[in-house]
Amino acid sequence: MSAQGLGIAAASIHTIGALLADAEGNLKEAGIEQPALEAAWLLEYVLELSPLMQRVKPECQVTAAEWVRVQALVARRANREPLQYVLGTQEFCGREFRVTPAVLIPRPESALLVDETVHRCKENLAATVVDVGTGSGCLAVSVAAALPTARVLAIDVSPEALAVARINMVQHGLDGRIECFCGDLLAPLSEGLSANQGDVILSNPPYIAEIDWMTLQPEVRCFEPRLALAGGRDGMDLYRRLLQQAPAYLKPGGVLLMEVGAGQAASVCRQAEETGWFRVYDVLRDEGGIDRVVCCERKGDGAGL
Ligand SMILES: C[S@@+](CC[C@H](N)C(=O)[O-])C[C@H]1O[C@@H](n2cnc3c(N)ncnc32)[C@H](O)[C@@H]1O
Protein backbone atom coordinates (compact mmCIF):
# COMPACT_ATOMS: atom_id res chain seq x y z
CA MET A 1 0.00 0.00 0.00
CA SER A 2 1.34 3.47 -0.86
CA ALA A 3 1.90 6.24 1.67
CA GLN A 4 -1.09 8.08 0.11
CA GLY A 5 -3.19 4.97 0.44
CA LEU A 6 -2.39 4.91 4.14
CA GLY A 7 -3.63 8.47 4.50
CA ILE A 8 -0.15 9.94 4.82
CA ALA A 9 -0.16 13.13 2.79
CA ALA A 10 3.20 14.20 1.44
CA ALA A 11 6.71 12.75 1.44
CA SER A 12 7.84 15.82 3.40
CA ILE A 13 6.06 14.58 6.53
CA HIS A 14 7.91 11.24 6.42
CA THR A 15 10.68 12.47 8.65
CA ILE A 16 11.63 11.66 12.19
CA GLY A 17 10.98 15.27 13.19
CA ALA A 18 7.45 15.26 11.76
CA LEU A 19 6.66 11.87 13.29
CA LEU A 20 7.94 12.99 16.68
CA ALA A 21 5.90 16.20 16.55
CA ASP A 22 2.79 14.32 15.49
CA ALA A 23 3.17 11.68 18.21
CA GLU A 24 3.86 14.29 20.88
CA GLY A 25 0.81 16.33 19.79
CA ASN A 26 -1.50 13.32 19.98
CA LEU A 27 -0.22 12.28 23.40
CA LYS A 28 -0.51 15.84 24.72
CA GLU A 29 -4.08 16.08 23.48
CA ALA A 30 -4.88 12.81 25.30
CA GLY A 31 -3.60 14.32 28.58
CA ILE A 32 -0.43 12.22 28.88
CA GLU A 33 1.81 13.94 31.44
CA GLN A 34 5.14 13.71 29.61
CA PRO A 35 4.17 13.64 25.93
CA ALA A 36 7.59 14.57 24.52
CA LEU A 37 9.41 11.91 26.51
CA GLU A 38 6.90 9.16 25.79
CA ALA A 39 6.74 10.06 22.09
CA ALA A 40 10.52 9.70 21.91
CA TRP A 41 10.38 6.31 23.66
CA LEU A 42 7.72 5.03 21.25
CA LEU A 43 9.81 6.14 18.28
CA GLU A 44 12.87 4.54 19.84
CA TYR A 45 10.98 1.23 20.13
CA VAL A 46 9.98 1.20 16.45
CA LEU A 47 12.96 2.94 14.81
CA GLU A 48 15.64 1.56 17.18
CA LEU A 49 17.03 5.07 17.37
CA SER A 50 17.76 6.75 20.71
CA PRO A 51 15.87 9.92 21.71
CA LEU A 52 19.18 11.80 21.36
CA MET A 53 19.71 10.63 17.78
CA GLN A 54 16.07 11.47 16.96
CA ARG A 55 16.85 15.07 17.95
CA VAL A 56 20.15 15.08 16.09
CA LYS A 57 18.64 13.73 12.85
CA PRO A 58 15.09 15.14 12.58
CA GLU A 59 15.32 15.31 8.79
CA CYS A 60 15.91 11.55 8.40
CA GLN A 61 13.19 9.74 6.48
CA VAL A 62 10.99 7.06 8.03
CA THR A 63 9.15 4.47 5.97
CA ALA A 64 5.36 4.42 5.67
CA ALA A 65 5.32 1.15 7.62
CA GLU A 66 7.31 2.72 10.47
CA TRP A 67 5.00 5.72 10.47
CA VAL A 68 1.93 3.48 10.73
CA ARG A 69 3.49 1.34 13.49
CA VAL A 70 4.30 4.39 15.60
CA GLN A 71 0.81 5.80 15.06
CA ALA A 72 -0.72 2.52 16.25
CA LEU A 73 1.35 2.56 19.45
CA VAL A 74 0.57 6.23 20.05
CA ALA A 75 -3.15 5.48 19.68
CA ARG A 76 -2.90 2.75 22.35
CA ARG A 77 -1.06 5.07 24.71
CA ALA A 78 -3.48 7.94 24.00
CA ASN A 79 -6.23 5.50 25.06
CA ARG A 80 -4.38 5.46 28.43
CA GLU A 81 -2.93 1.98 28.09
CA PRO A 82 0.23 1.98 30.28
CA LEU A 83 3.41 2.61 28.33
CA GLN A 84 4.88 -0.58 29.82
CA TYR A 85 2.16 -2.74 28.24
CA VAL A 86 2.58 -0.92 24.92
CA LEU A 87 6.34 -1.54 24.97
CA GLY A 88 6.03 -4.92 26.73
CA THR A 89 8.72 -4.36 29.38
CA GLN A 90 9.47 -2.74 32.73
CA GLU A 91 12.77 -2.39 34.56
CA PHE A 92 12.92 -3.63 38.17
CA CYS A 93 15.97 -3.99 40.44
CA GLY A 94 18.27 -3.46 37.46
CA ARG A 95 16.66 -6.14 35.25
CA GLU A 96 14.19 -5.91 32.41
CA PHE A 97 10.93 -7.81 32.88
CA ARG A 98 8.38 -8.81 30.27
CA VAL A 99 4.95 -7.45 31.21
CA THR A 100 1.54 -8.15 29.67
CA PRO A 101 -1.95 -7.20 30.88
CA ALA A 102 -1.94 -10.51 32.81
CA VAL A 103 0.49 -9.06 35.36
CA LEU A 104 0.89 -6.00 37.51
CA ILE A 105 3.59 -3.63 36.25
CA PRO A 106 6.41 -3.85 38.83
CA ARG A 107 6.67 -0.71 41.01
CA PRO A 108 10.01 0.59 42.33
CA GLU A 109 8.87 0.56 45.98
CA SER A 110 8.46 -3.23 45.87
CA ALA A 111 12.26 -3.45 45.76
CA LEU A 112 12.08 -2.94 49.55
CA LEU A 113 10.76 -6.52 49.80
CA VAL A 114 13.77 -7.80 47.86
CA ASP A 115 16.26 -5.78 49.93
CA GLU A 116 14.83 -6.98 53.24
CA THR A 117 14.71 -10.61 52.07
CA VAL A 118 18.34 -10.46 50.98
CA HIS A 119 19.31 -8.76 54.24
CA ARG A 120 17.59 -11.48 56.33
CA CYS A 121 19.14 -14.34 54.32
CA LYS A 122 22.65 -13.10 53.63
CA GLU A 123 24.21 -15.42 56.21
CA ASN A 124 21.86 -18.33 55.55
CA LEU A 125 23.16 -20.12 52.47
CA ALA A 126 20.30 -22.64 52.54
CA ALA A 127 17.47 -20.16 53.01
CA THR A 128 13.99 -21.02 51.76
CA VAL A 129 12.08 -18.04 50.38
CA VAL A 130 8.46 -17.99 49.19
CA ASP A 131 7.06 -15.21 46.97
CA VAL A 132 3.25 -15.15 47.24
CA GLY A 133 1.45 -13.49 44.33
CA THR A 134 4.49 -13.51 42.08
CA GLY A 135 2.85 -11.81 39.05
CA SER A 136 5.63 -11.00 36.59
CA GLY A 137 8.05 -12.89 38.87
CA CYS A 138 10.01 -9.69 39.47
CA LEU A 139 10.48 -10.34 43.21
CA ALA A 140 11.25 -14.06 42.92
CA VAL A 141 13.76 -13.45 40.10
CA SER A 142 15.48 -10.59 41.93
CA VAL A 143 15.74 -12.63 45.15
CA ALA A 144 16.98 -15.77 43.36
CA ALA A 145 19.63 -13.72 41.54
CA ALA A 146 20.81 -12.07 44.75
CA LEU A 147 20.81 -15.31 46.81
CA PRO A 148 22.41 -17.90 44.51
CA THR A 149 22.12 -20.81 46.96
CA ALA A 150 18.64 -20.12 48.31
CA ARG A 151 15.59 -22.23 47.50
CA VAL A 152 12.97 -19.93 45.94
CA LEU A 153 9.29 -20.80 45.47
CA ALA A 154 6.84 -18.57 43.58
CA ILE A 155 3.05 -18.83 43.82
CA ASP A 156 0.24 -17.14 41.92
CA VAL A 157 -3.45 -17.92 41.62
CA SER A 158 -3.42 -16.75 37.98
CA PRO A 159 -2.06 -19.26 35.43
CA GLU A 160 -1.72 -16.39 32.92
CA ALA A 161 0.48 -14.45 35.35
CA LEU A 162 2.59 -17.53 36.09
CA ALA A 163 3.17 -17.99 32.35
CA VAL A 164 4.64 -14.47 32.21
CA ALA A 165 6.70 -15.14 35.36
CA ARG A 166 8.15 -18.25 33.73
CA ILE A 167 9.16 -16.23 30.65
CA ASN A 168 11.02 -13.82 32.95
CA MET A 169 12.67 -16.65 34.87
CA VAL A 170 13.95 -18.15 31.60
CA GLN A 171 14.99 -14.70 30.32
CA HIS A 172 17.19 -14.22 33.38
CA GLY A 173 18.52 -17.79 33.42
CA LEU A 174 16.81 -18.58 36.73
CA ASP A 175 14.07 -20.98 35.65
CA GLY A 176 16.01 -23.91 37.10
CA ARG A 177 16.25 -22.11 40.44
CA ILE A 178 12.63 -21.09 41.05
CA GLU A 179 9.79 -23.54 41.71
CA CYS A 180 6.42 -22.25 40.45
CA PHE A 181 3.03 -23.16 41.89
CA CYS A 182 -0.44 -22.15 40.79
CA GLY A 183 -2.98 -21.78 43.58
CA ASP A 184 -4.53 -19.75 46.36
CA LEU A 185 -2.04 -18.06 48.73
CA LEU A 186 0.00 -20.68 50.62
CA ALA A 187 -2.22 -23.66 49.79
CA PRO A 188 0.16 -24.99 47.06
CA LEU A 189 2.94 -25.23 49.67
CA SER A 190 1.34 -28.37 51.08
CA GLU A 191 2.95 -30.08 48.04
CA GLY A 192 6.17 -28.07 47.95
CA LEU A 193 7.31 -27.28 51.49
CA SER A 194 7.22 -29.14 54.80
CA ALA A 195 5.73 -27.41 57.83
CA ASN A 196 7.89 -24.74 59.47
CA GLN A 197 10.64 -24.82 56.81
CA GLY A 198 10.34 -21.29 55.41
CA ASP A 199 12.82 -18.55 56.27
CA VAL A 200 11.06 -15.74 54.43
CA ILE A 201 7.56 -15.36 53.00
CA LEU A 202 7.30 -12.15 51.02
CA SER A 203 4.23 -10.78 49.34
CA ASN A 204 2.95 -7.78 47.50
CA PRO A 205 -0.71 -8.81 47.62
CA PRO A 206 -3.68 -7.01 46.06
CA TYR A 207 -4.62 -4.27 48.56
CA ILE A 208 -6.93 -1.71 46.96
CA ALA A 209 -10.13 -1.18 48.99
CA GLU A 210 -13.45 -1.15 47.11
CA ILE A 211 -14.03 2.49 48.03
CA ASP A 212 -10.71 3.52 46.43
CA TRP A 213 -11.28 1.72 43.14
CA MET A 214 -12.65 4.69 41.20
CA THR A 215 -9.83 6.98 42.44
CA LEU A 216 -7.22 4.89 40.59
CA GLN A 217 -5.66 6.35 37.44
CA PRO A 218 -7.28 5.01 34.25
CA GLU A 219 -3.98 3.35 33.35
CA VAL A 220 -4.28 1.21 36.48
CA ARG A 221 -8.06 0.75 36.78
CA CYS A 222 -8.78 -0.05 33.14
CA PHE A 223 -5.68 -2.01 32.17
CA GLU A 224 -3.90 -3.70 35.11
CA PRO A 225 -5.46 -7.00 36.27
CA ARG A 226 -8.18 -6.53 38.87
CA LEU A 227 -7.00 -9.79 40.47
CA ALA A 228 -3.66 -8.10 41.18
CA LEU A 229 -5.22 -5.01 42.72
CA ALA A 230 -8.52 -5.57 44.51
CA GLY A 231 -8.13 -6.56 48.16
CA GLY A 232 -11.78 -6.87 49.14
CA ARG A 233 -14.07 -4.37 50.85
CA ASP A 234 -11.40 -2.75 53.05
CA GLY A 235 -8.36 -3.90 51.02
CA MET A 236 -7.27 -6.20 53.87
CA ASP A 237 -8.63 -9.60 52.77
CA LEU A 238 -5.30 -11.02 51.65
CA TYR A 239 -3.39 -9.79 54.74
CA ARG A 240 -5.89 -11.45 57.07
CA ARG A 241 -5.56 -14.77 55.24
CA LEU A 242 -1.77 -14.60 54.88
CA LEU A 243 -1.37 -13.88 58.59
CA GLN A 244 -3.44 -16.96 59.39
CA GLN A 245 -1.65 -19.26 56.96
CA ALA A 246 1.99 -18.15 57.25
CA PRO A 247 2.87 -19.40 60.77
CA ALA A 248 2.47 -23.04 59.68
CA TYR A 249 5.15 -22.64 56.99
CA LEU A 250 7.65 -20.37 58.74
CA LYS A 251 10.43 -21.46 61.06
CA PRO A 252 10.45 -19.79 64.47
CA GLY A 253 12.48 -16.63 63.73
CA GLY A 254 11.41 -16.73 60.07
CA VAL A 255 9.82 -13.60 58.65
CA LEU A 256 6.69 -12.55 56.79
CA LEU A 257 7.23 -9.39 54.72
CA MET A 258 4.13 -7.70 53.33
CA GLU A 259 3.92 -4.67 51.07
CA VAL A 260 1.00 -2.46 52.13
CA GLY A 261 -0.90 0.45 50.61
CA ALA A 262 -0.70 4.03 51.91
CA GLY A 263 -2.41 4.21 55.31
CA GLN A 264 -2.65 0.43 55.80
CA ALA A 265 0.55 -0.24 57.79
CA ALA A 266 -0.86 0.41 61.29
CA SER A 267 -3.83 -1.88 60.74
CA VAL A 268 -1.66 -4.67 59.27
CA CYS A 269 0.80 -4.36 62.20
CA ARG A 270 -2.08 -4.60 64.69
CA GLN A 271 -3.55 -7.64 62.96
CA ALA A 272 -0.13 -9.33 62.86
CA GLU A 273 0.41 -8.82 66.60
CA GLU A 274 -3.15 -9.95 67.37
CA THR A 275 -2.50 -13.36 65.81
CA GLY A 276 -0.12 -14.02 68.71
CA TRP A 277 2.32 -15.63 66.26
CA PHE A 278 4.15 -12.52 65.08
CA ARG A 279 6.32 -9.72 66.44
CA VAL A 280 6.44 -6.70 64.12
CA TYR A 281 10.14 -5.81 64.04
CA ASP A 282 10.11 -3.02 61.43
CA VAL A 283 8.02 -0.99 59.01
CA LEU A 284 10.02 0.12 55.97
CA ARG A 285 9.33 3.47 54.33
CA ASP A 286 9.48 4.02 50.59
CA GLU A 287 11.12 7.01 48.89
CA GLY A 288 7.88 8.96 49.14
CA GLY A 289 7.92 8.60 52.95
CA ILE A 290 5.01 6.12 52.95
CA ASP A 291 5.07 3.15 55.33
CA ARG A 292 5.33 0.46 52.68
CA VAL A 293 6.54 -2.88 54.03
CA VAL A 294 5.46 -4.50 57.31
CA CYS A 295 8.13 -6.90 58.60
CA CYS A 296 6.95 -9.57 61.03
CA GLU A 297 9.02 -12.23 62.77
CA ARG A 298 7.41 -15.52 63.66
CA LYS A 299 7.67 -16.21 67.36
CA GLY A 300 8.76 -19.57 68.79
CA ASP A 301 6.61 -22.70 68.77
CA GLY A 302 3.48 -22.53 70.82
CA ALA A 303 3.65 -18.75 71.13
CA GLY A 304 0.33 -18.22 69.44
CA LEU A 305 -1.54 -21.07 71.08
C1 LIG B 1 -0.02 -6.71 43.45
S1 LIG B 1 0.32 -8.08 42.37
C2 LIG B 1 2.06 -8.33 42.75
C3 LIG B 1 2.84 -8.87 41.59
C4 LIG B 1 4.36 -8.89 41.84
N1 LIG B 1 4.70 -9.69 42.99
C5 LIG B 1 4.88 -7.49 42.02
O1 LIG B 1 5.25 -7.13 43.14
O2 LIG B 1 4.94 -6.74 41.03
C6 LIG B 1 -0.50 -9.35 43.25
C7 LIG B 1 -0.43 -10.75 42.62
O3 LIG B 1 -1.11 -11.65 43.49
C8 LIG B 1 -1.85 -12.58 42.72
N2 LIG B 1 -2.93 -13.05 43.57
C9 LIG B 1 -4.14 -12.46 43.83
N3 LIG B 1 -4.86 -13.22 44.67
C10 LIG B 1 -4.10 -14.31 44.96
C11 LIG B 1 -4.30 -15.45 45.78
N4 LIG B 1 -5.42 -15.62 46.48
N5 LIG B 1 -3.32 -16.37 45.83
C12 LIG B 1 -2.17 -16.22 45.13
N6 LIG B 1 -1.93 -15.16 44.34
C13 LIG B 1 -2.87 -14.21 44.26
C14 LIG B 1 -2.29 -11.79 41.50
O4 LIG B 1 -2.60 -12.65 40.43
C15 LIG B 1 -1.09 -10.89 41.27
O5 LIG B 1 -0.20 -11.48 40.35
The ligand as an SDF file (V2000), in Angstrom:
LIG
                    3D

 27 29  0  0  0  0  0  0  0  0999 V2000
   -0.0190   -6.7100   43.4530 C   0  0  0  0  0  0  0  0  0  0  0  0
    0.3210   -8.0760   42.3730 S   0  0  0  0  0  0  0  0  0  0  0  0
    2.0580   -8.3300   42.7480 C   0  0  0  0  0  0  0  0  0  0  0  0
    2.8430   -8.8720   41.5940 C   0  0  0  0  0  0  0  0  0  0  0  0
    4.3590   -8.8940   41.8350 C   0  0  0  0  0  0  0  0  0  0  0  0
    4.7010   -9.6920   42.9920 N   0  0  0  0  0  0  0  0  0  0  0  0
    4.8850   -7.4910   42.0180 C   0  0  0  0  0  0  0  0  0  0  0  0
    5.2500   -7.1340   43.1440 O   0  0  0  0  0  0  0  0  0  0  0  0
    4.9360   -6.7410   41.0310 O   0  0  0  0  0  0  0  0  0  0  0  0
   -0.5040   -9.3470   43.2450 C   0  0  0  0  0  0  0  0  0  0  0  0
   -0.4260  -10.7480   42.6210 C   0  0  0  0  0  0  0  0  0  0  0  0
   -1.1120  -11.6460   43.4880 O   0  0  0  0  0  0  0  0  0  0  0  0
   -1.8540  -12.5750   42.7250 C   0  0  0  0  0  0  0  0  0  0  0  0
   -2.9330  -13.0540   43.5740 N   0  0  0  0  0  0  0  0  0  0  0  0
   -4.1350  -12.4640   43.8320 C   0  0  0  0  0  0  0  0  0  0  0  0
   -4.8550  -13.2150   44.6730 N   0  0  0  0  0  0  0  0  0  0  0  0
   -4.1040  -14.3060   44.9650 C   0  0  0  0  0  0  0  0  0  0  0  0
   -4.3010  -15.4480   45.7820 C   0  0  0  0  0  0  0  0  0  0  0  0
   -5.4240  -15.6190   46.4840 N   0  0  0  0  0  0  0  0  0  0  0  0
   -3.3170  -16.3680   45.8330 N   0  0  0  0  0  0  0  0  0  0  0  0
   -2.1700  -16.2180   45.1280 C   0  0  0  0  0  0  0  0  0  0  0  0
   -1.9270  -15.1580   44.3400 N   0  0  0  0  0  0  0  0  0  0  0  0
   -2.8720  -14.2050   44.2610 C   0  0  0  0  0  0  0  0  0  0  0  0
   -2.2900  -11.7900   41.5040 C   0  0  0  0  0  0  0  0  0  0  0  0
   -2.5990  -12.6450   40.4290 O   0  0  0  0  0  0  0  0  0  0  0  0
   -1.0850  -10.8880   41.2670 C   0  0  0  0  0  0  0  0  0  0  0  0
   -0.1990  -11.4840   40.3490 O   0  0  0  0  0  0  0  0  0  0  0  0
  1  2  1  0
  2  3  1  0
  2 10  1  0
  3  4  1  0
  4  5  1  0
  5  6  1  0
  5  7  1  0
  7  8  2  0
  7  9  1  0
 10 11  1  0
 11 12  1  0
 11 26  1  0
 12 13  1  0
 13 14  1  0
 13 24  1  0
 14 15  1  0
 14 23  1  0
 15 16  2  0
 16 17  1  0
 17 18  1  0
 17 23  2  0
 18 19  1  0
 18 20  2  0
 20 21  1  0
 21 22  2  0
 22 23  1  0
 24 25  1  0
 24 26  1  0
 26 27  1  0
M  CHG  2   2   1   9  -1
M  END
$$$$
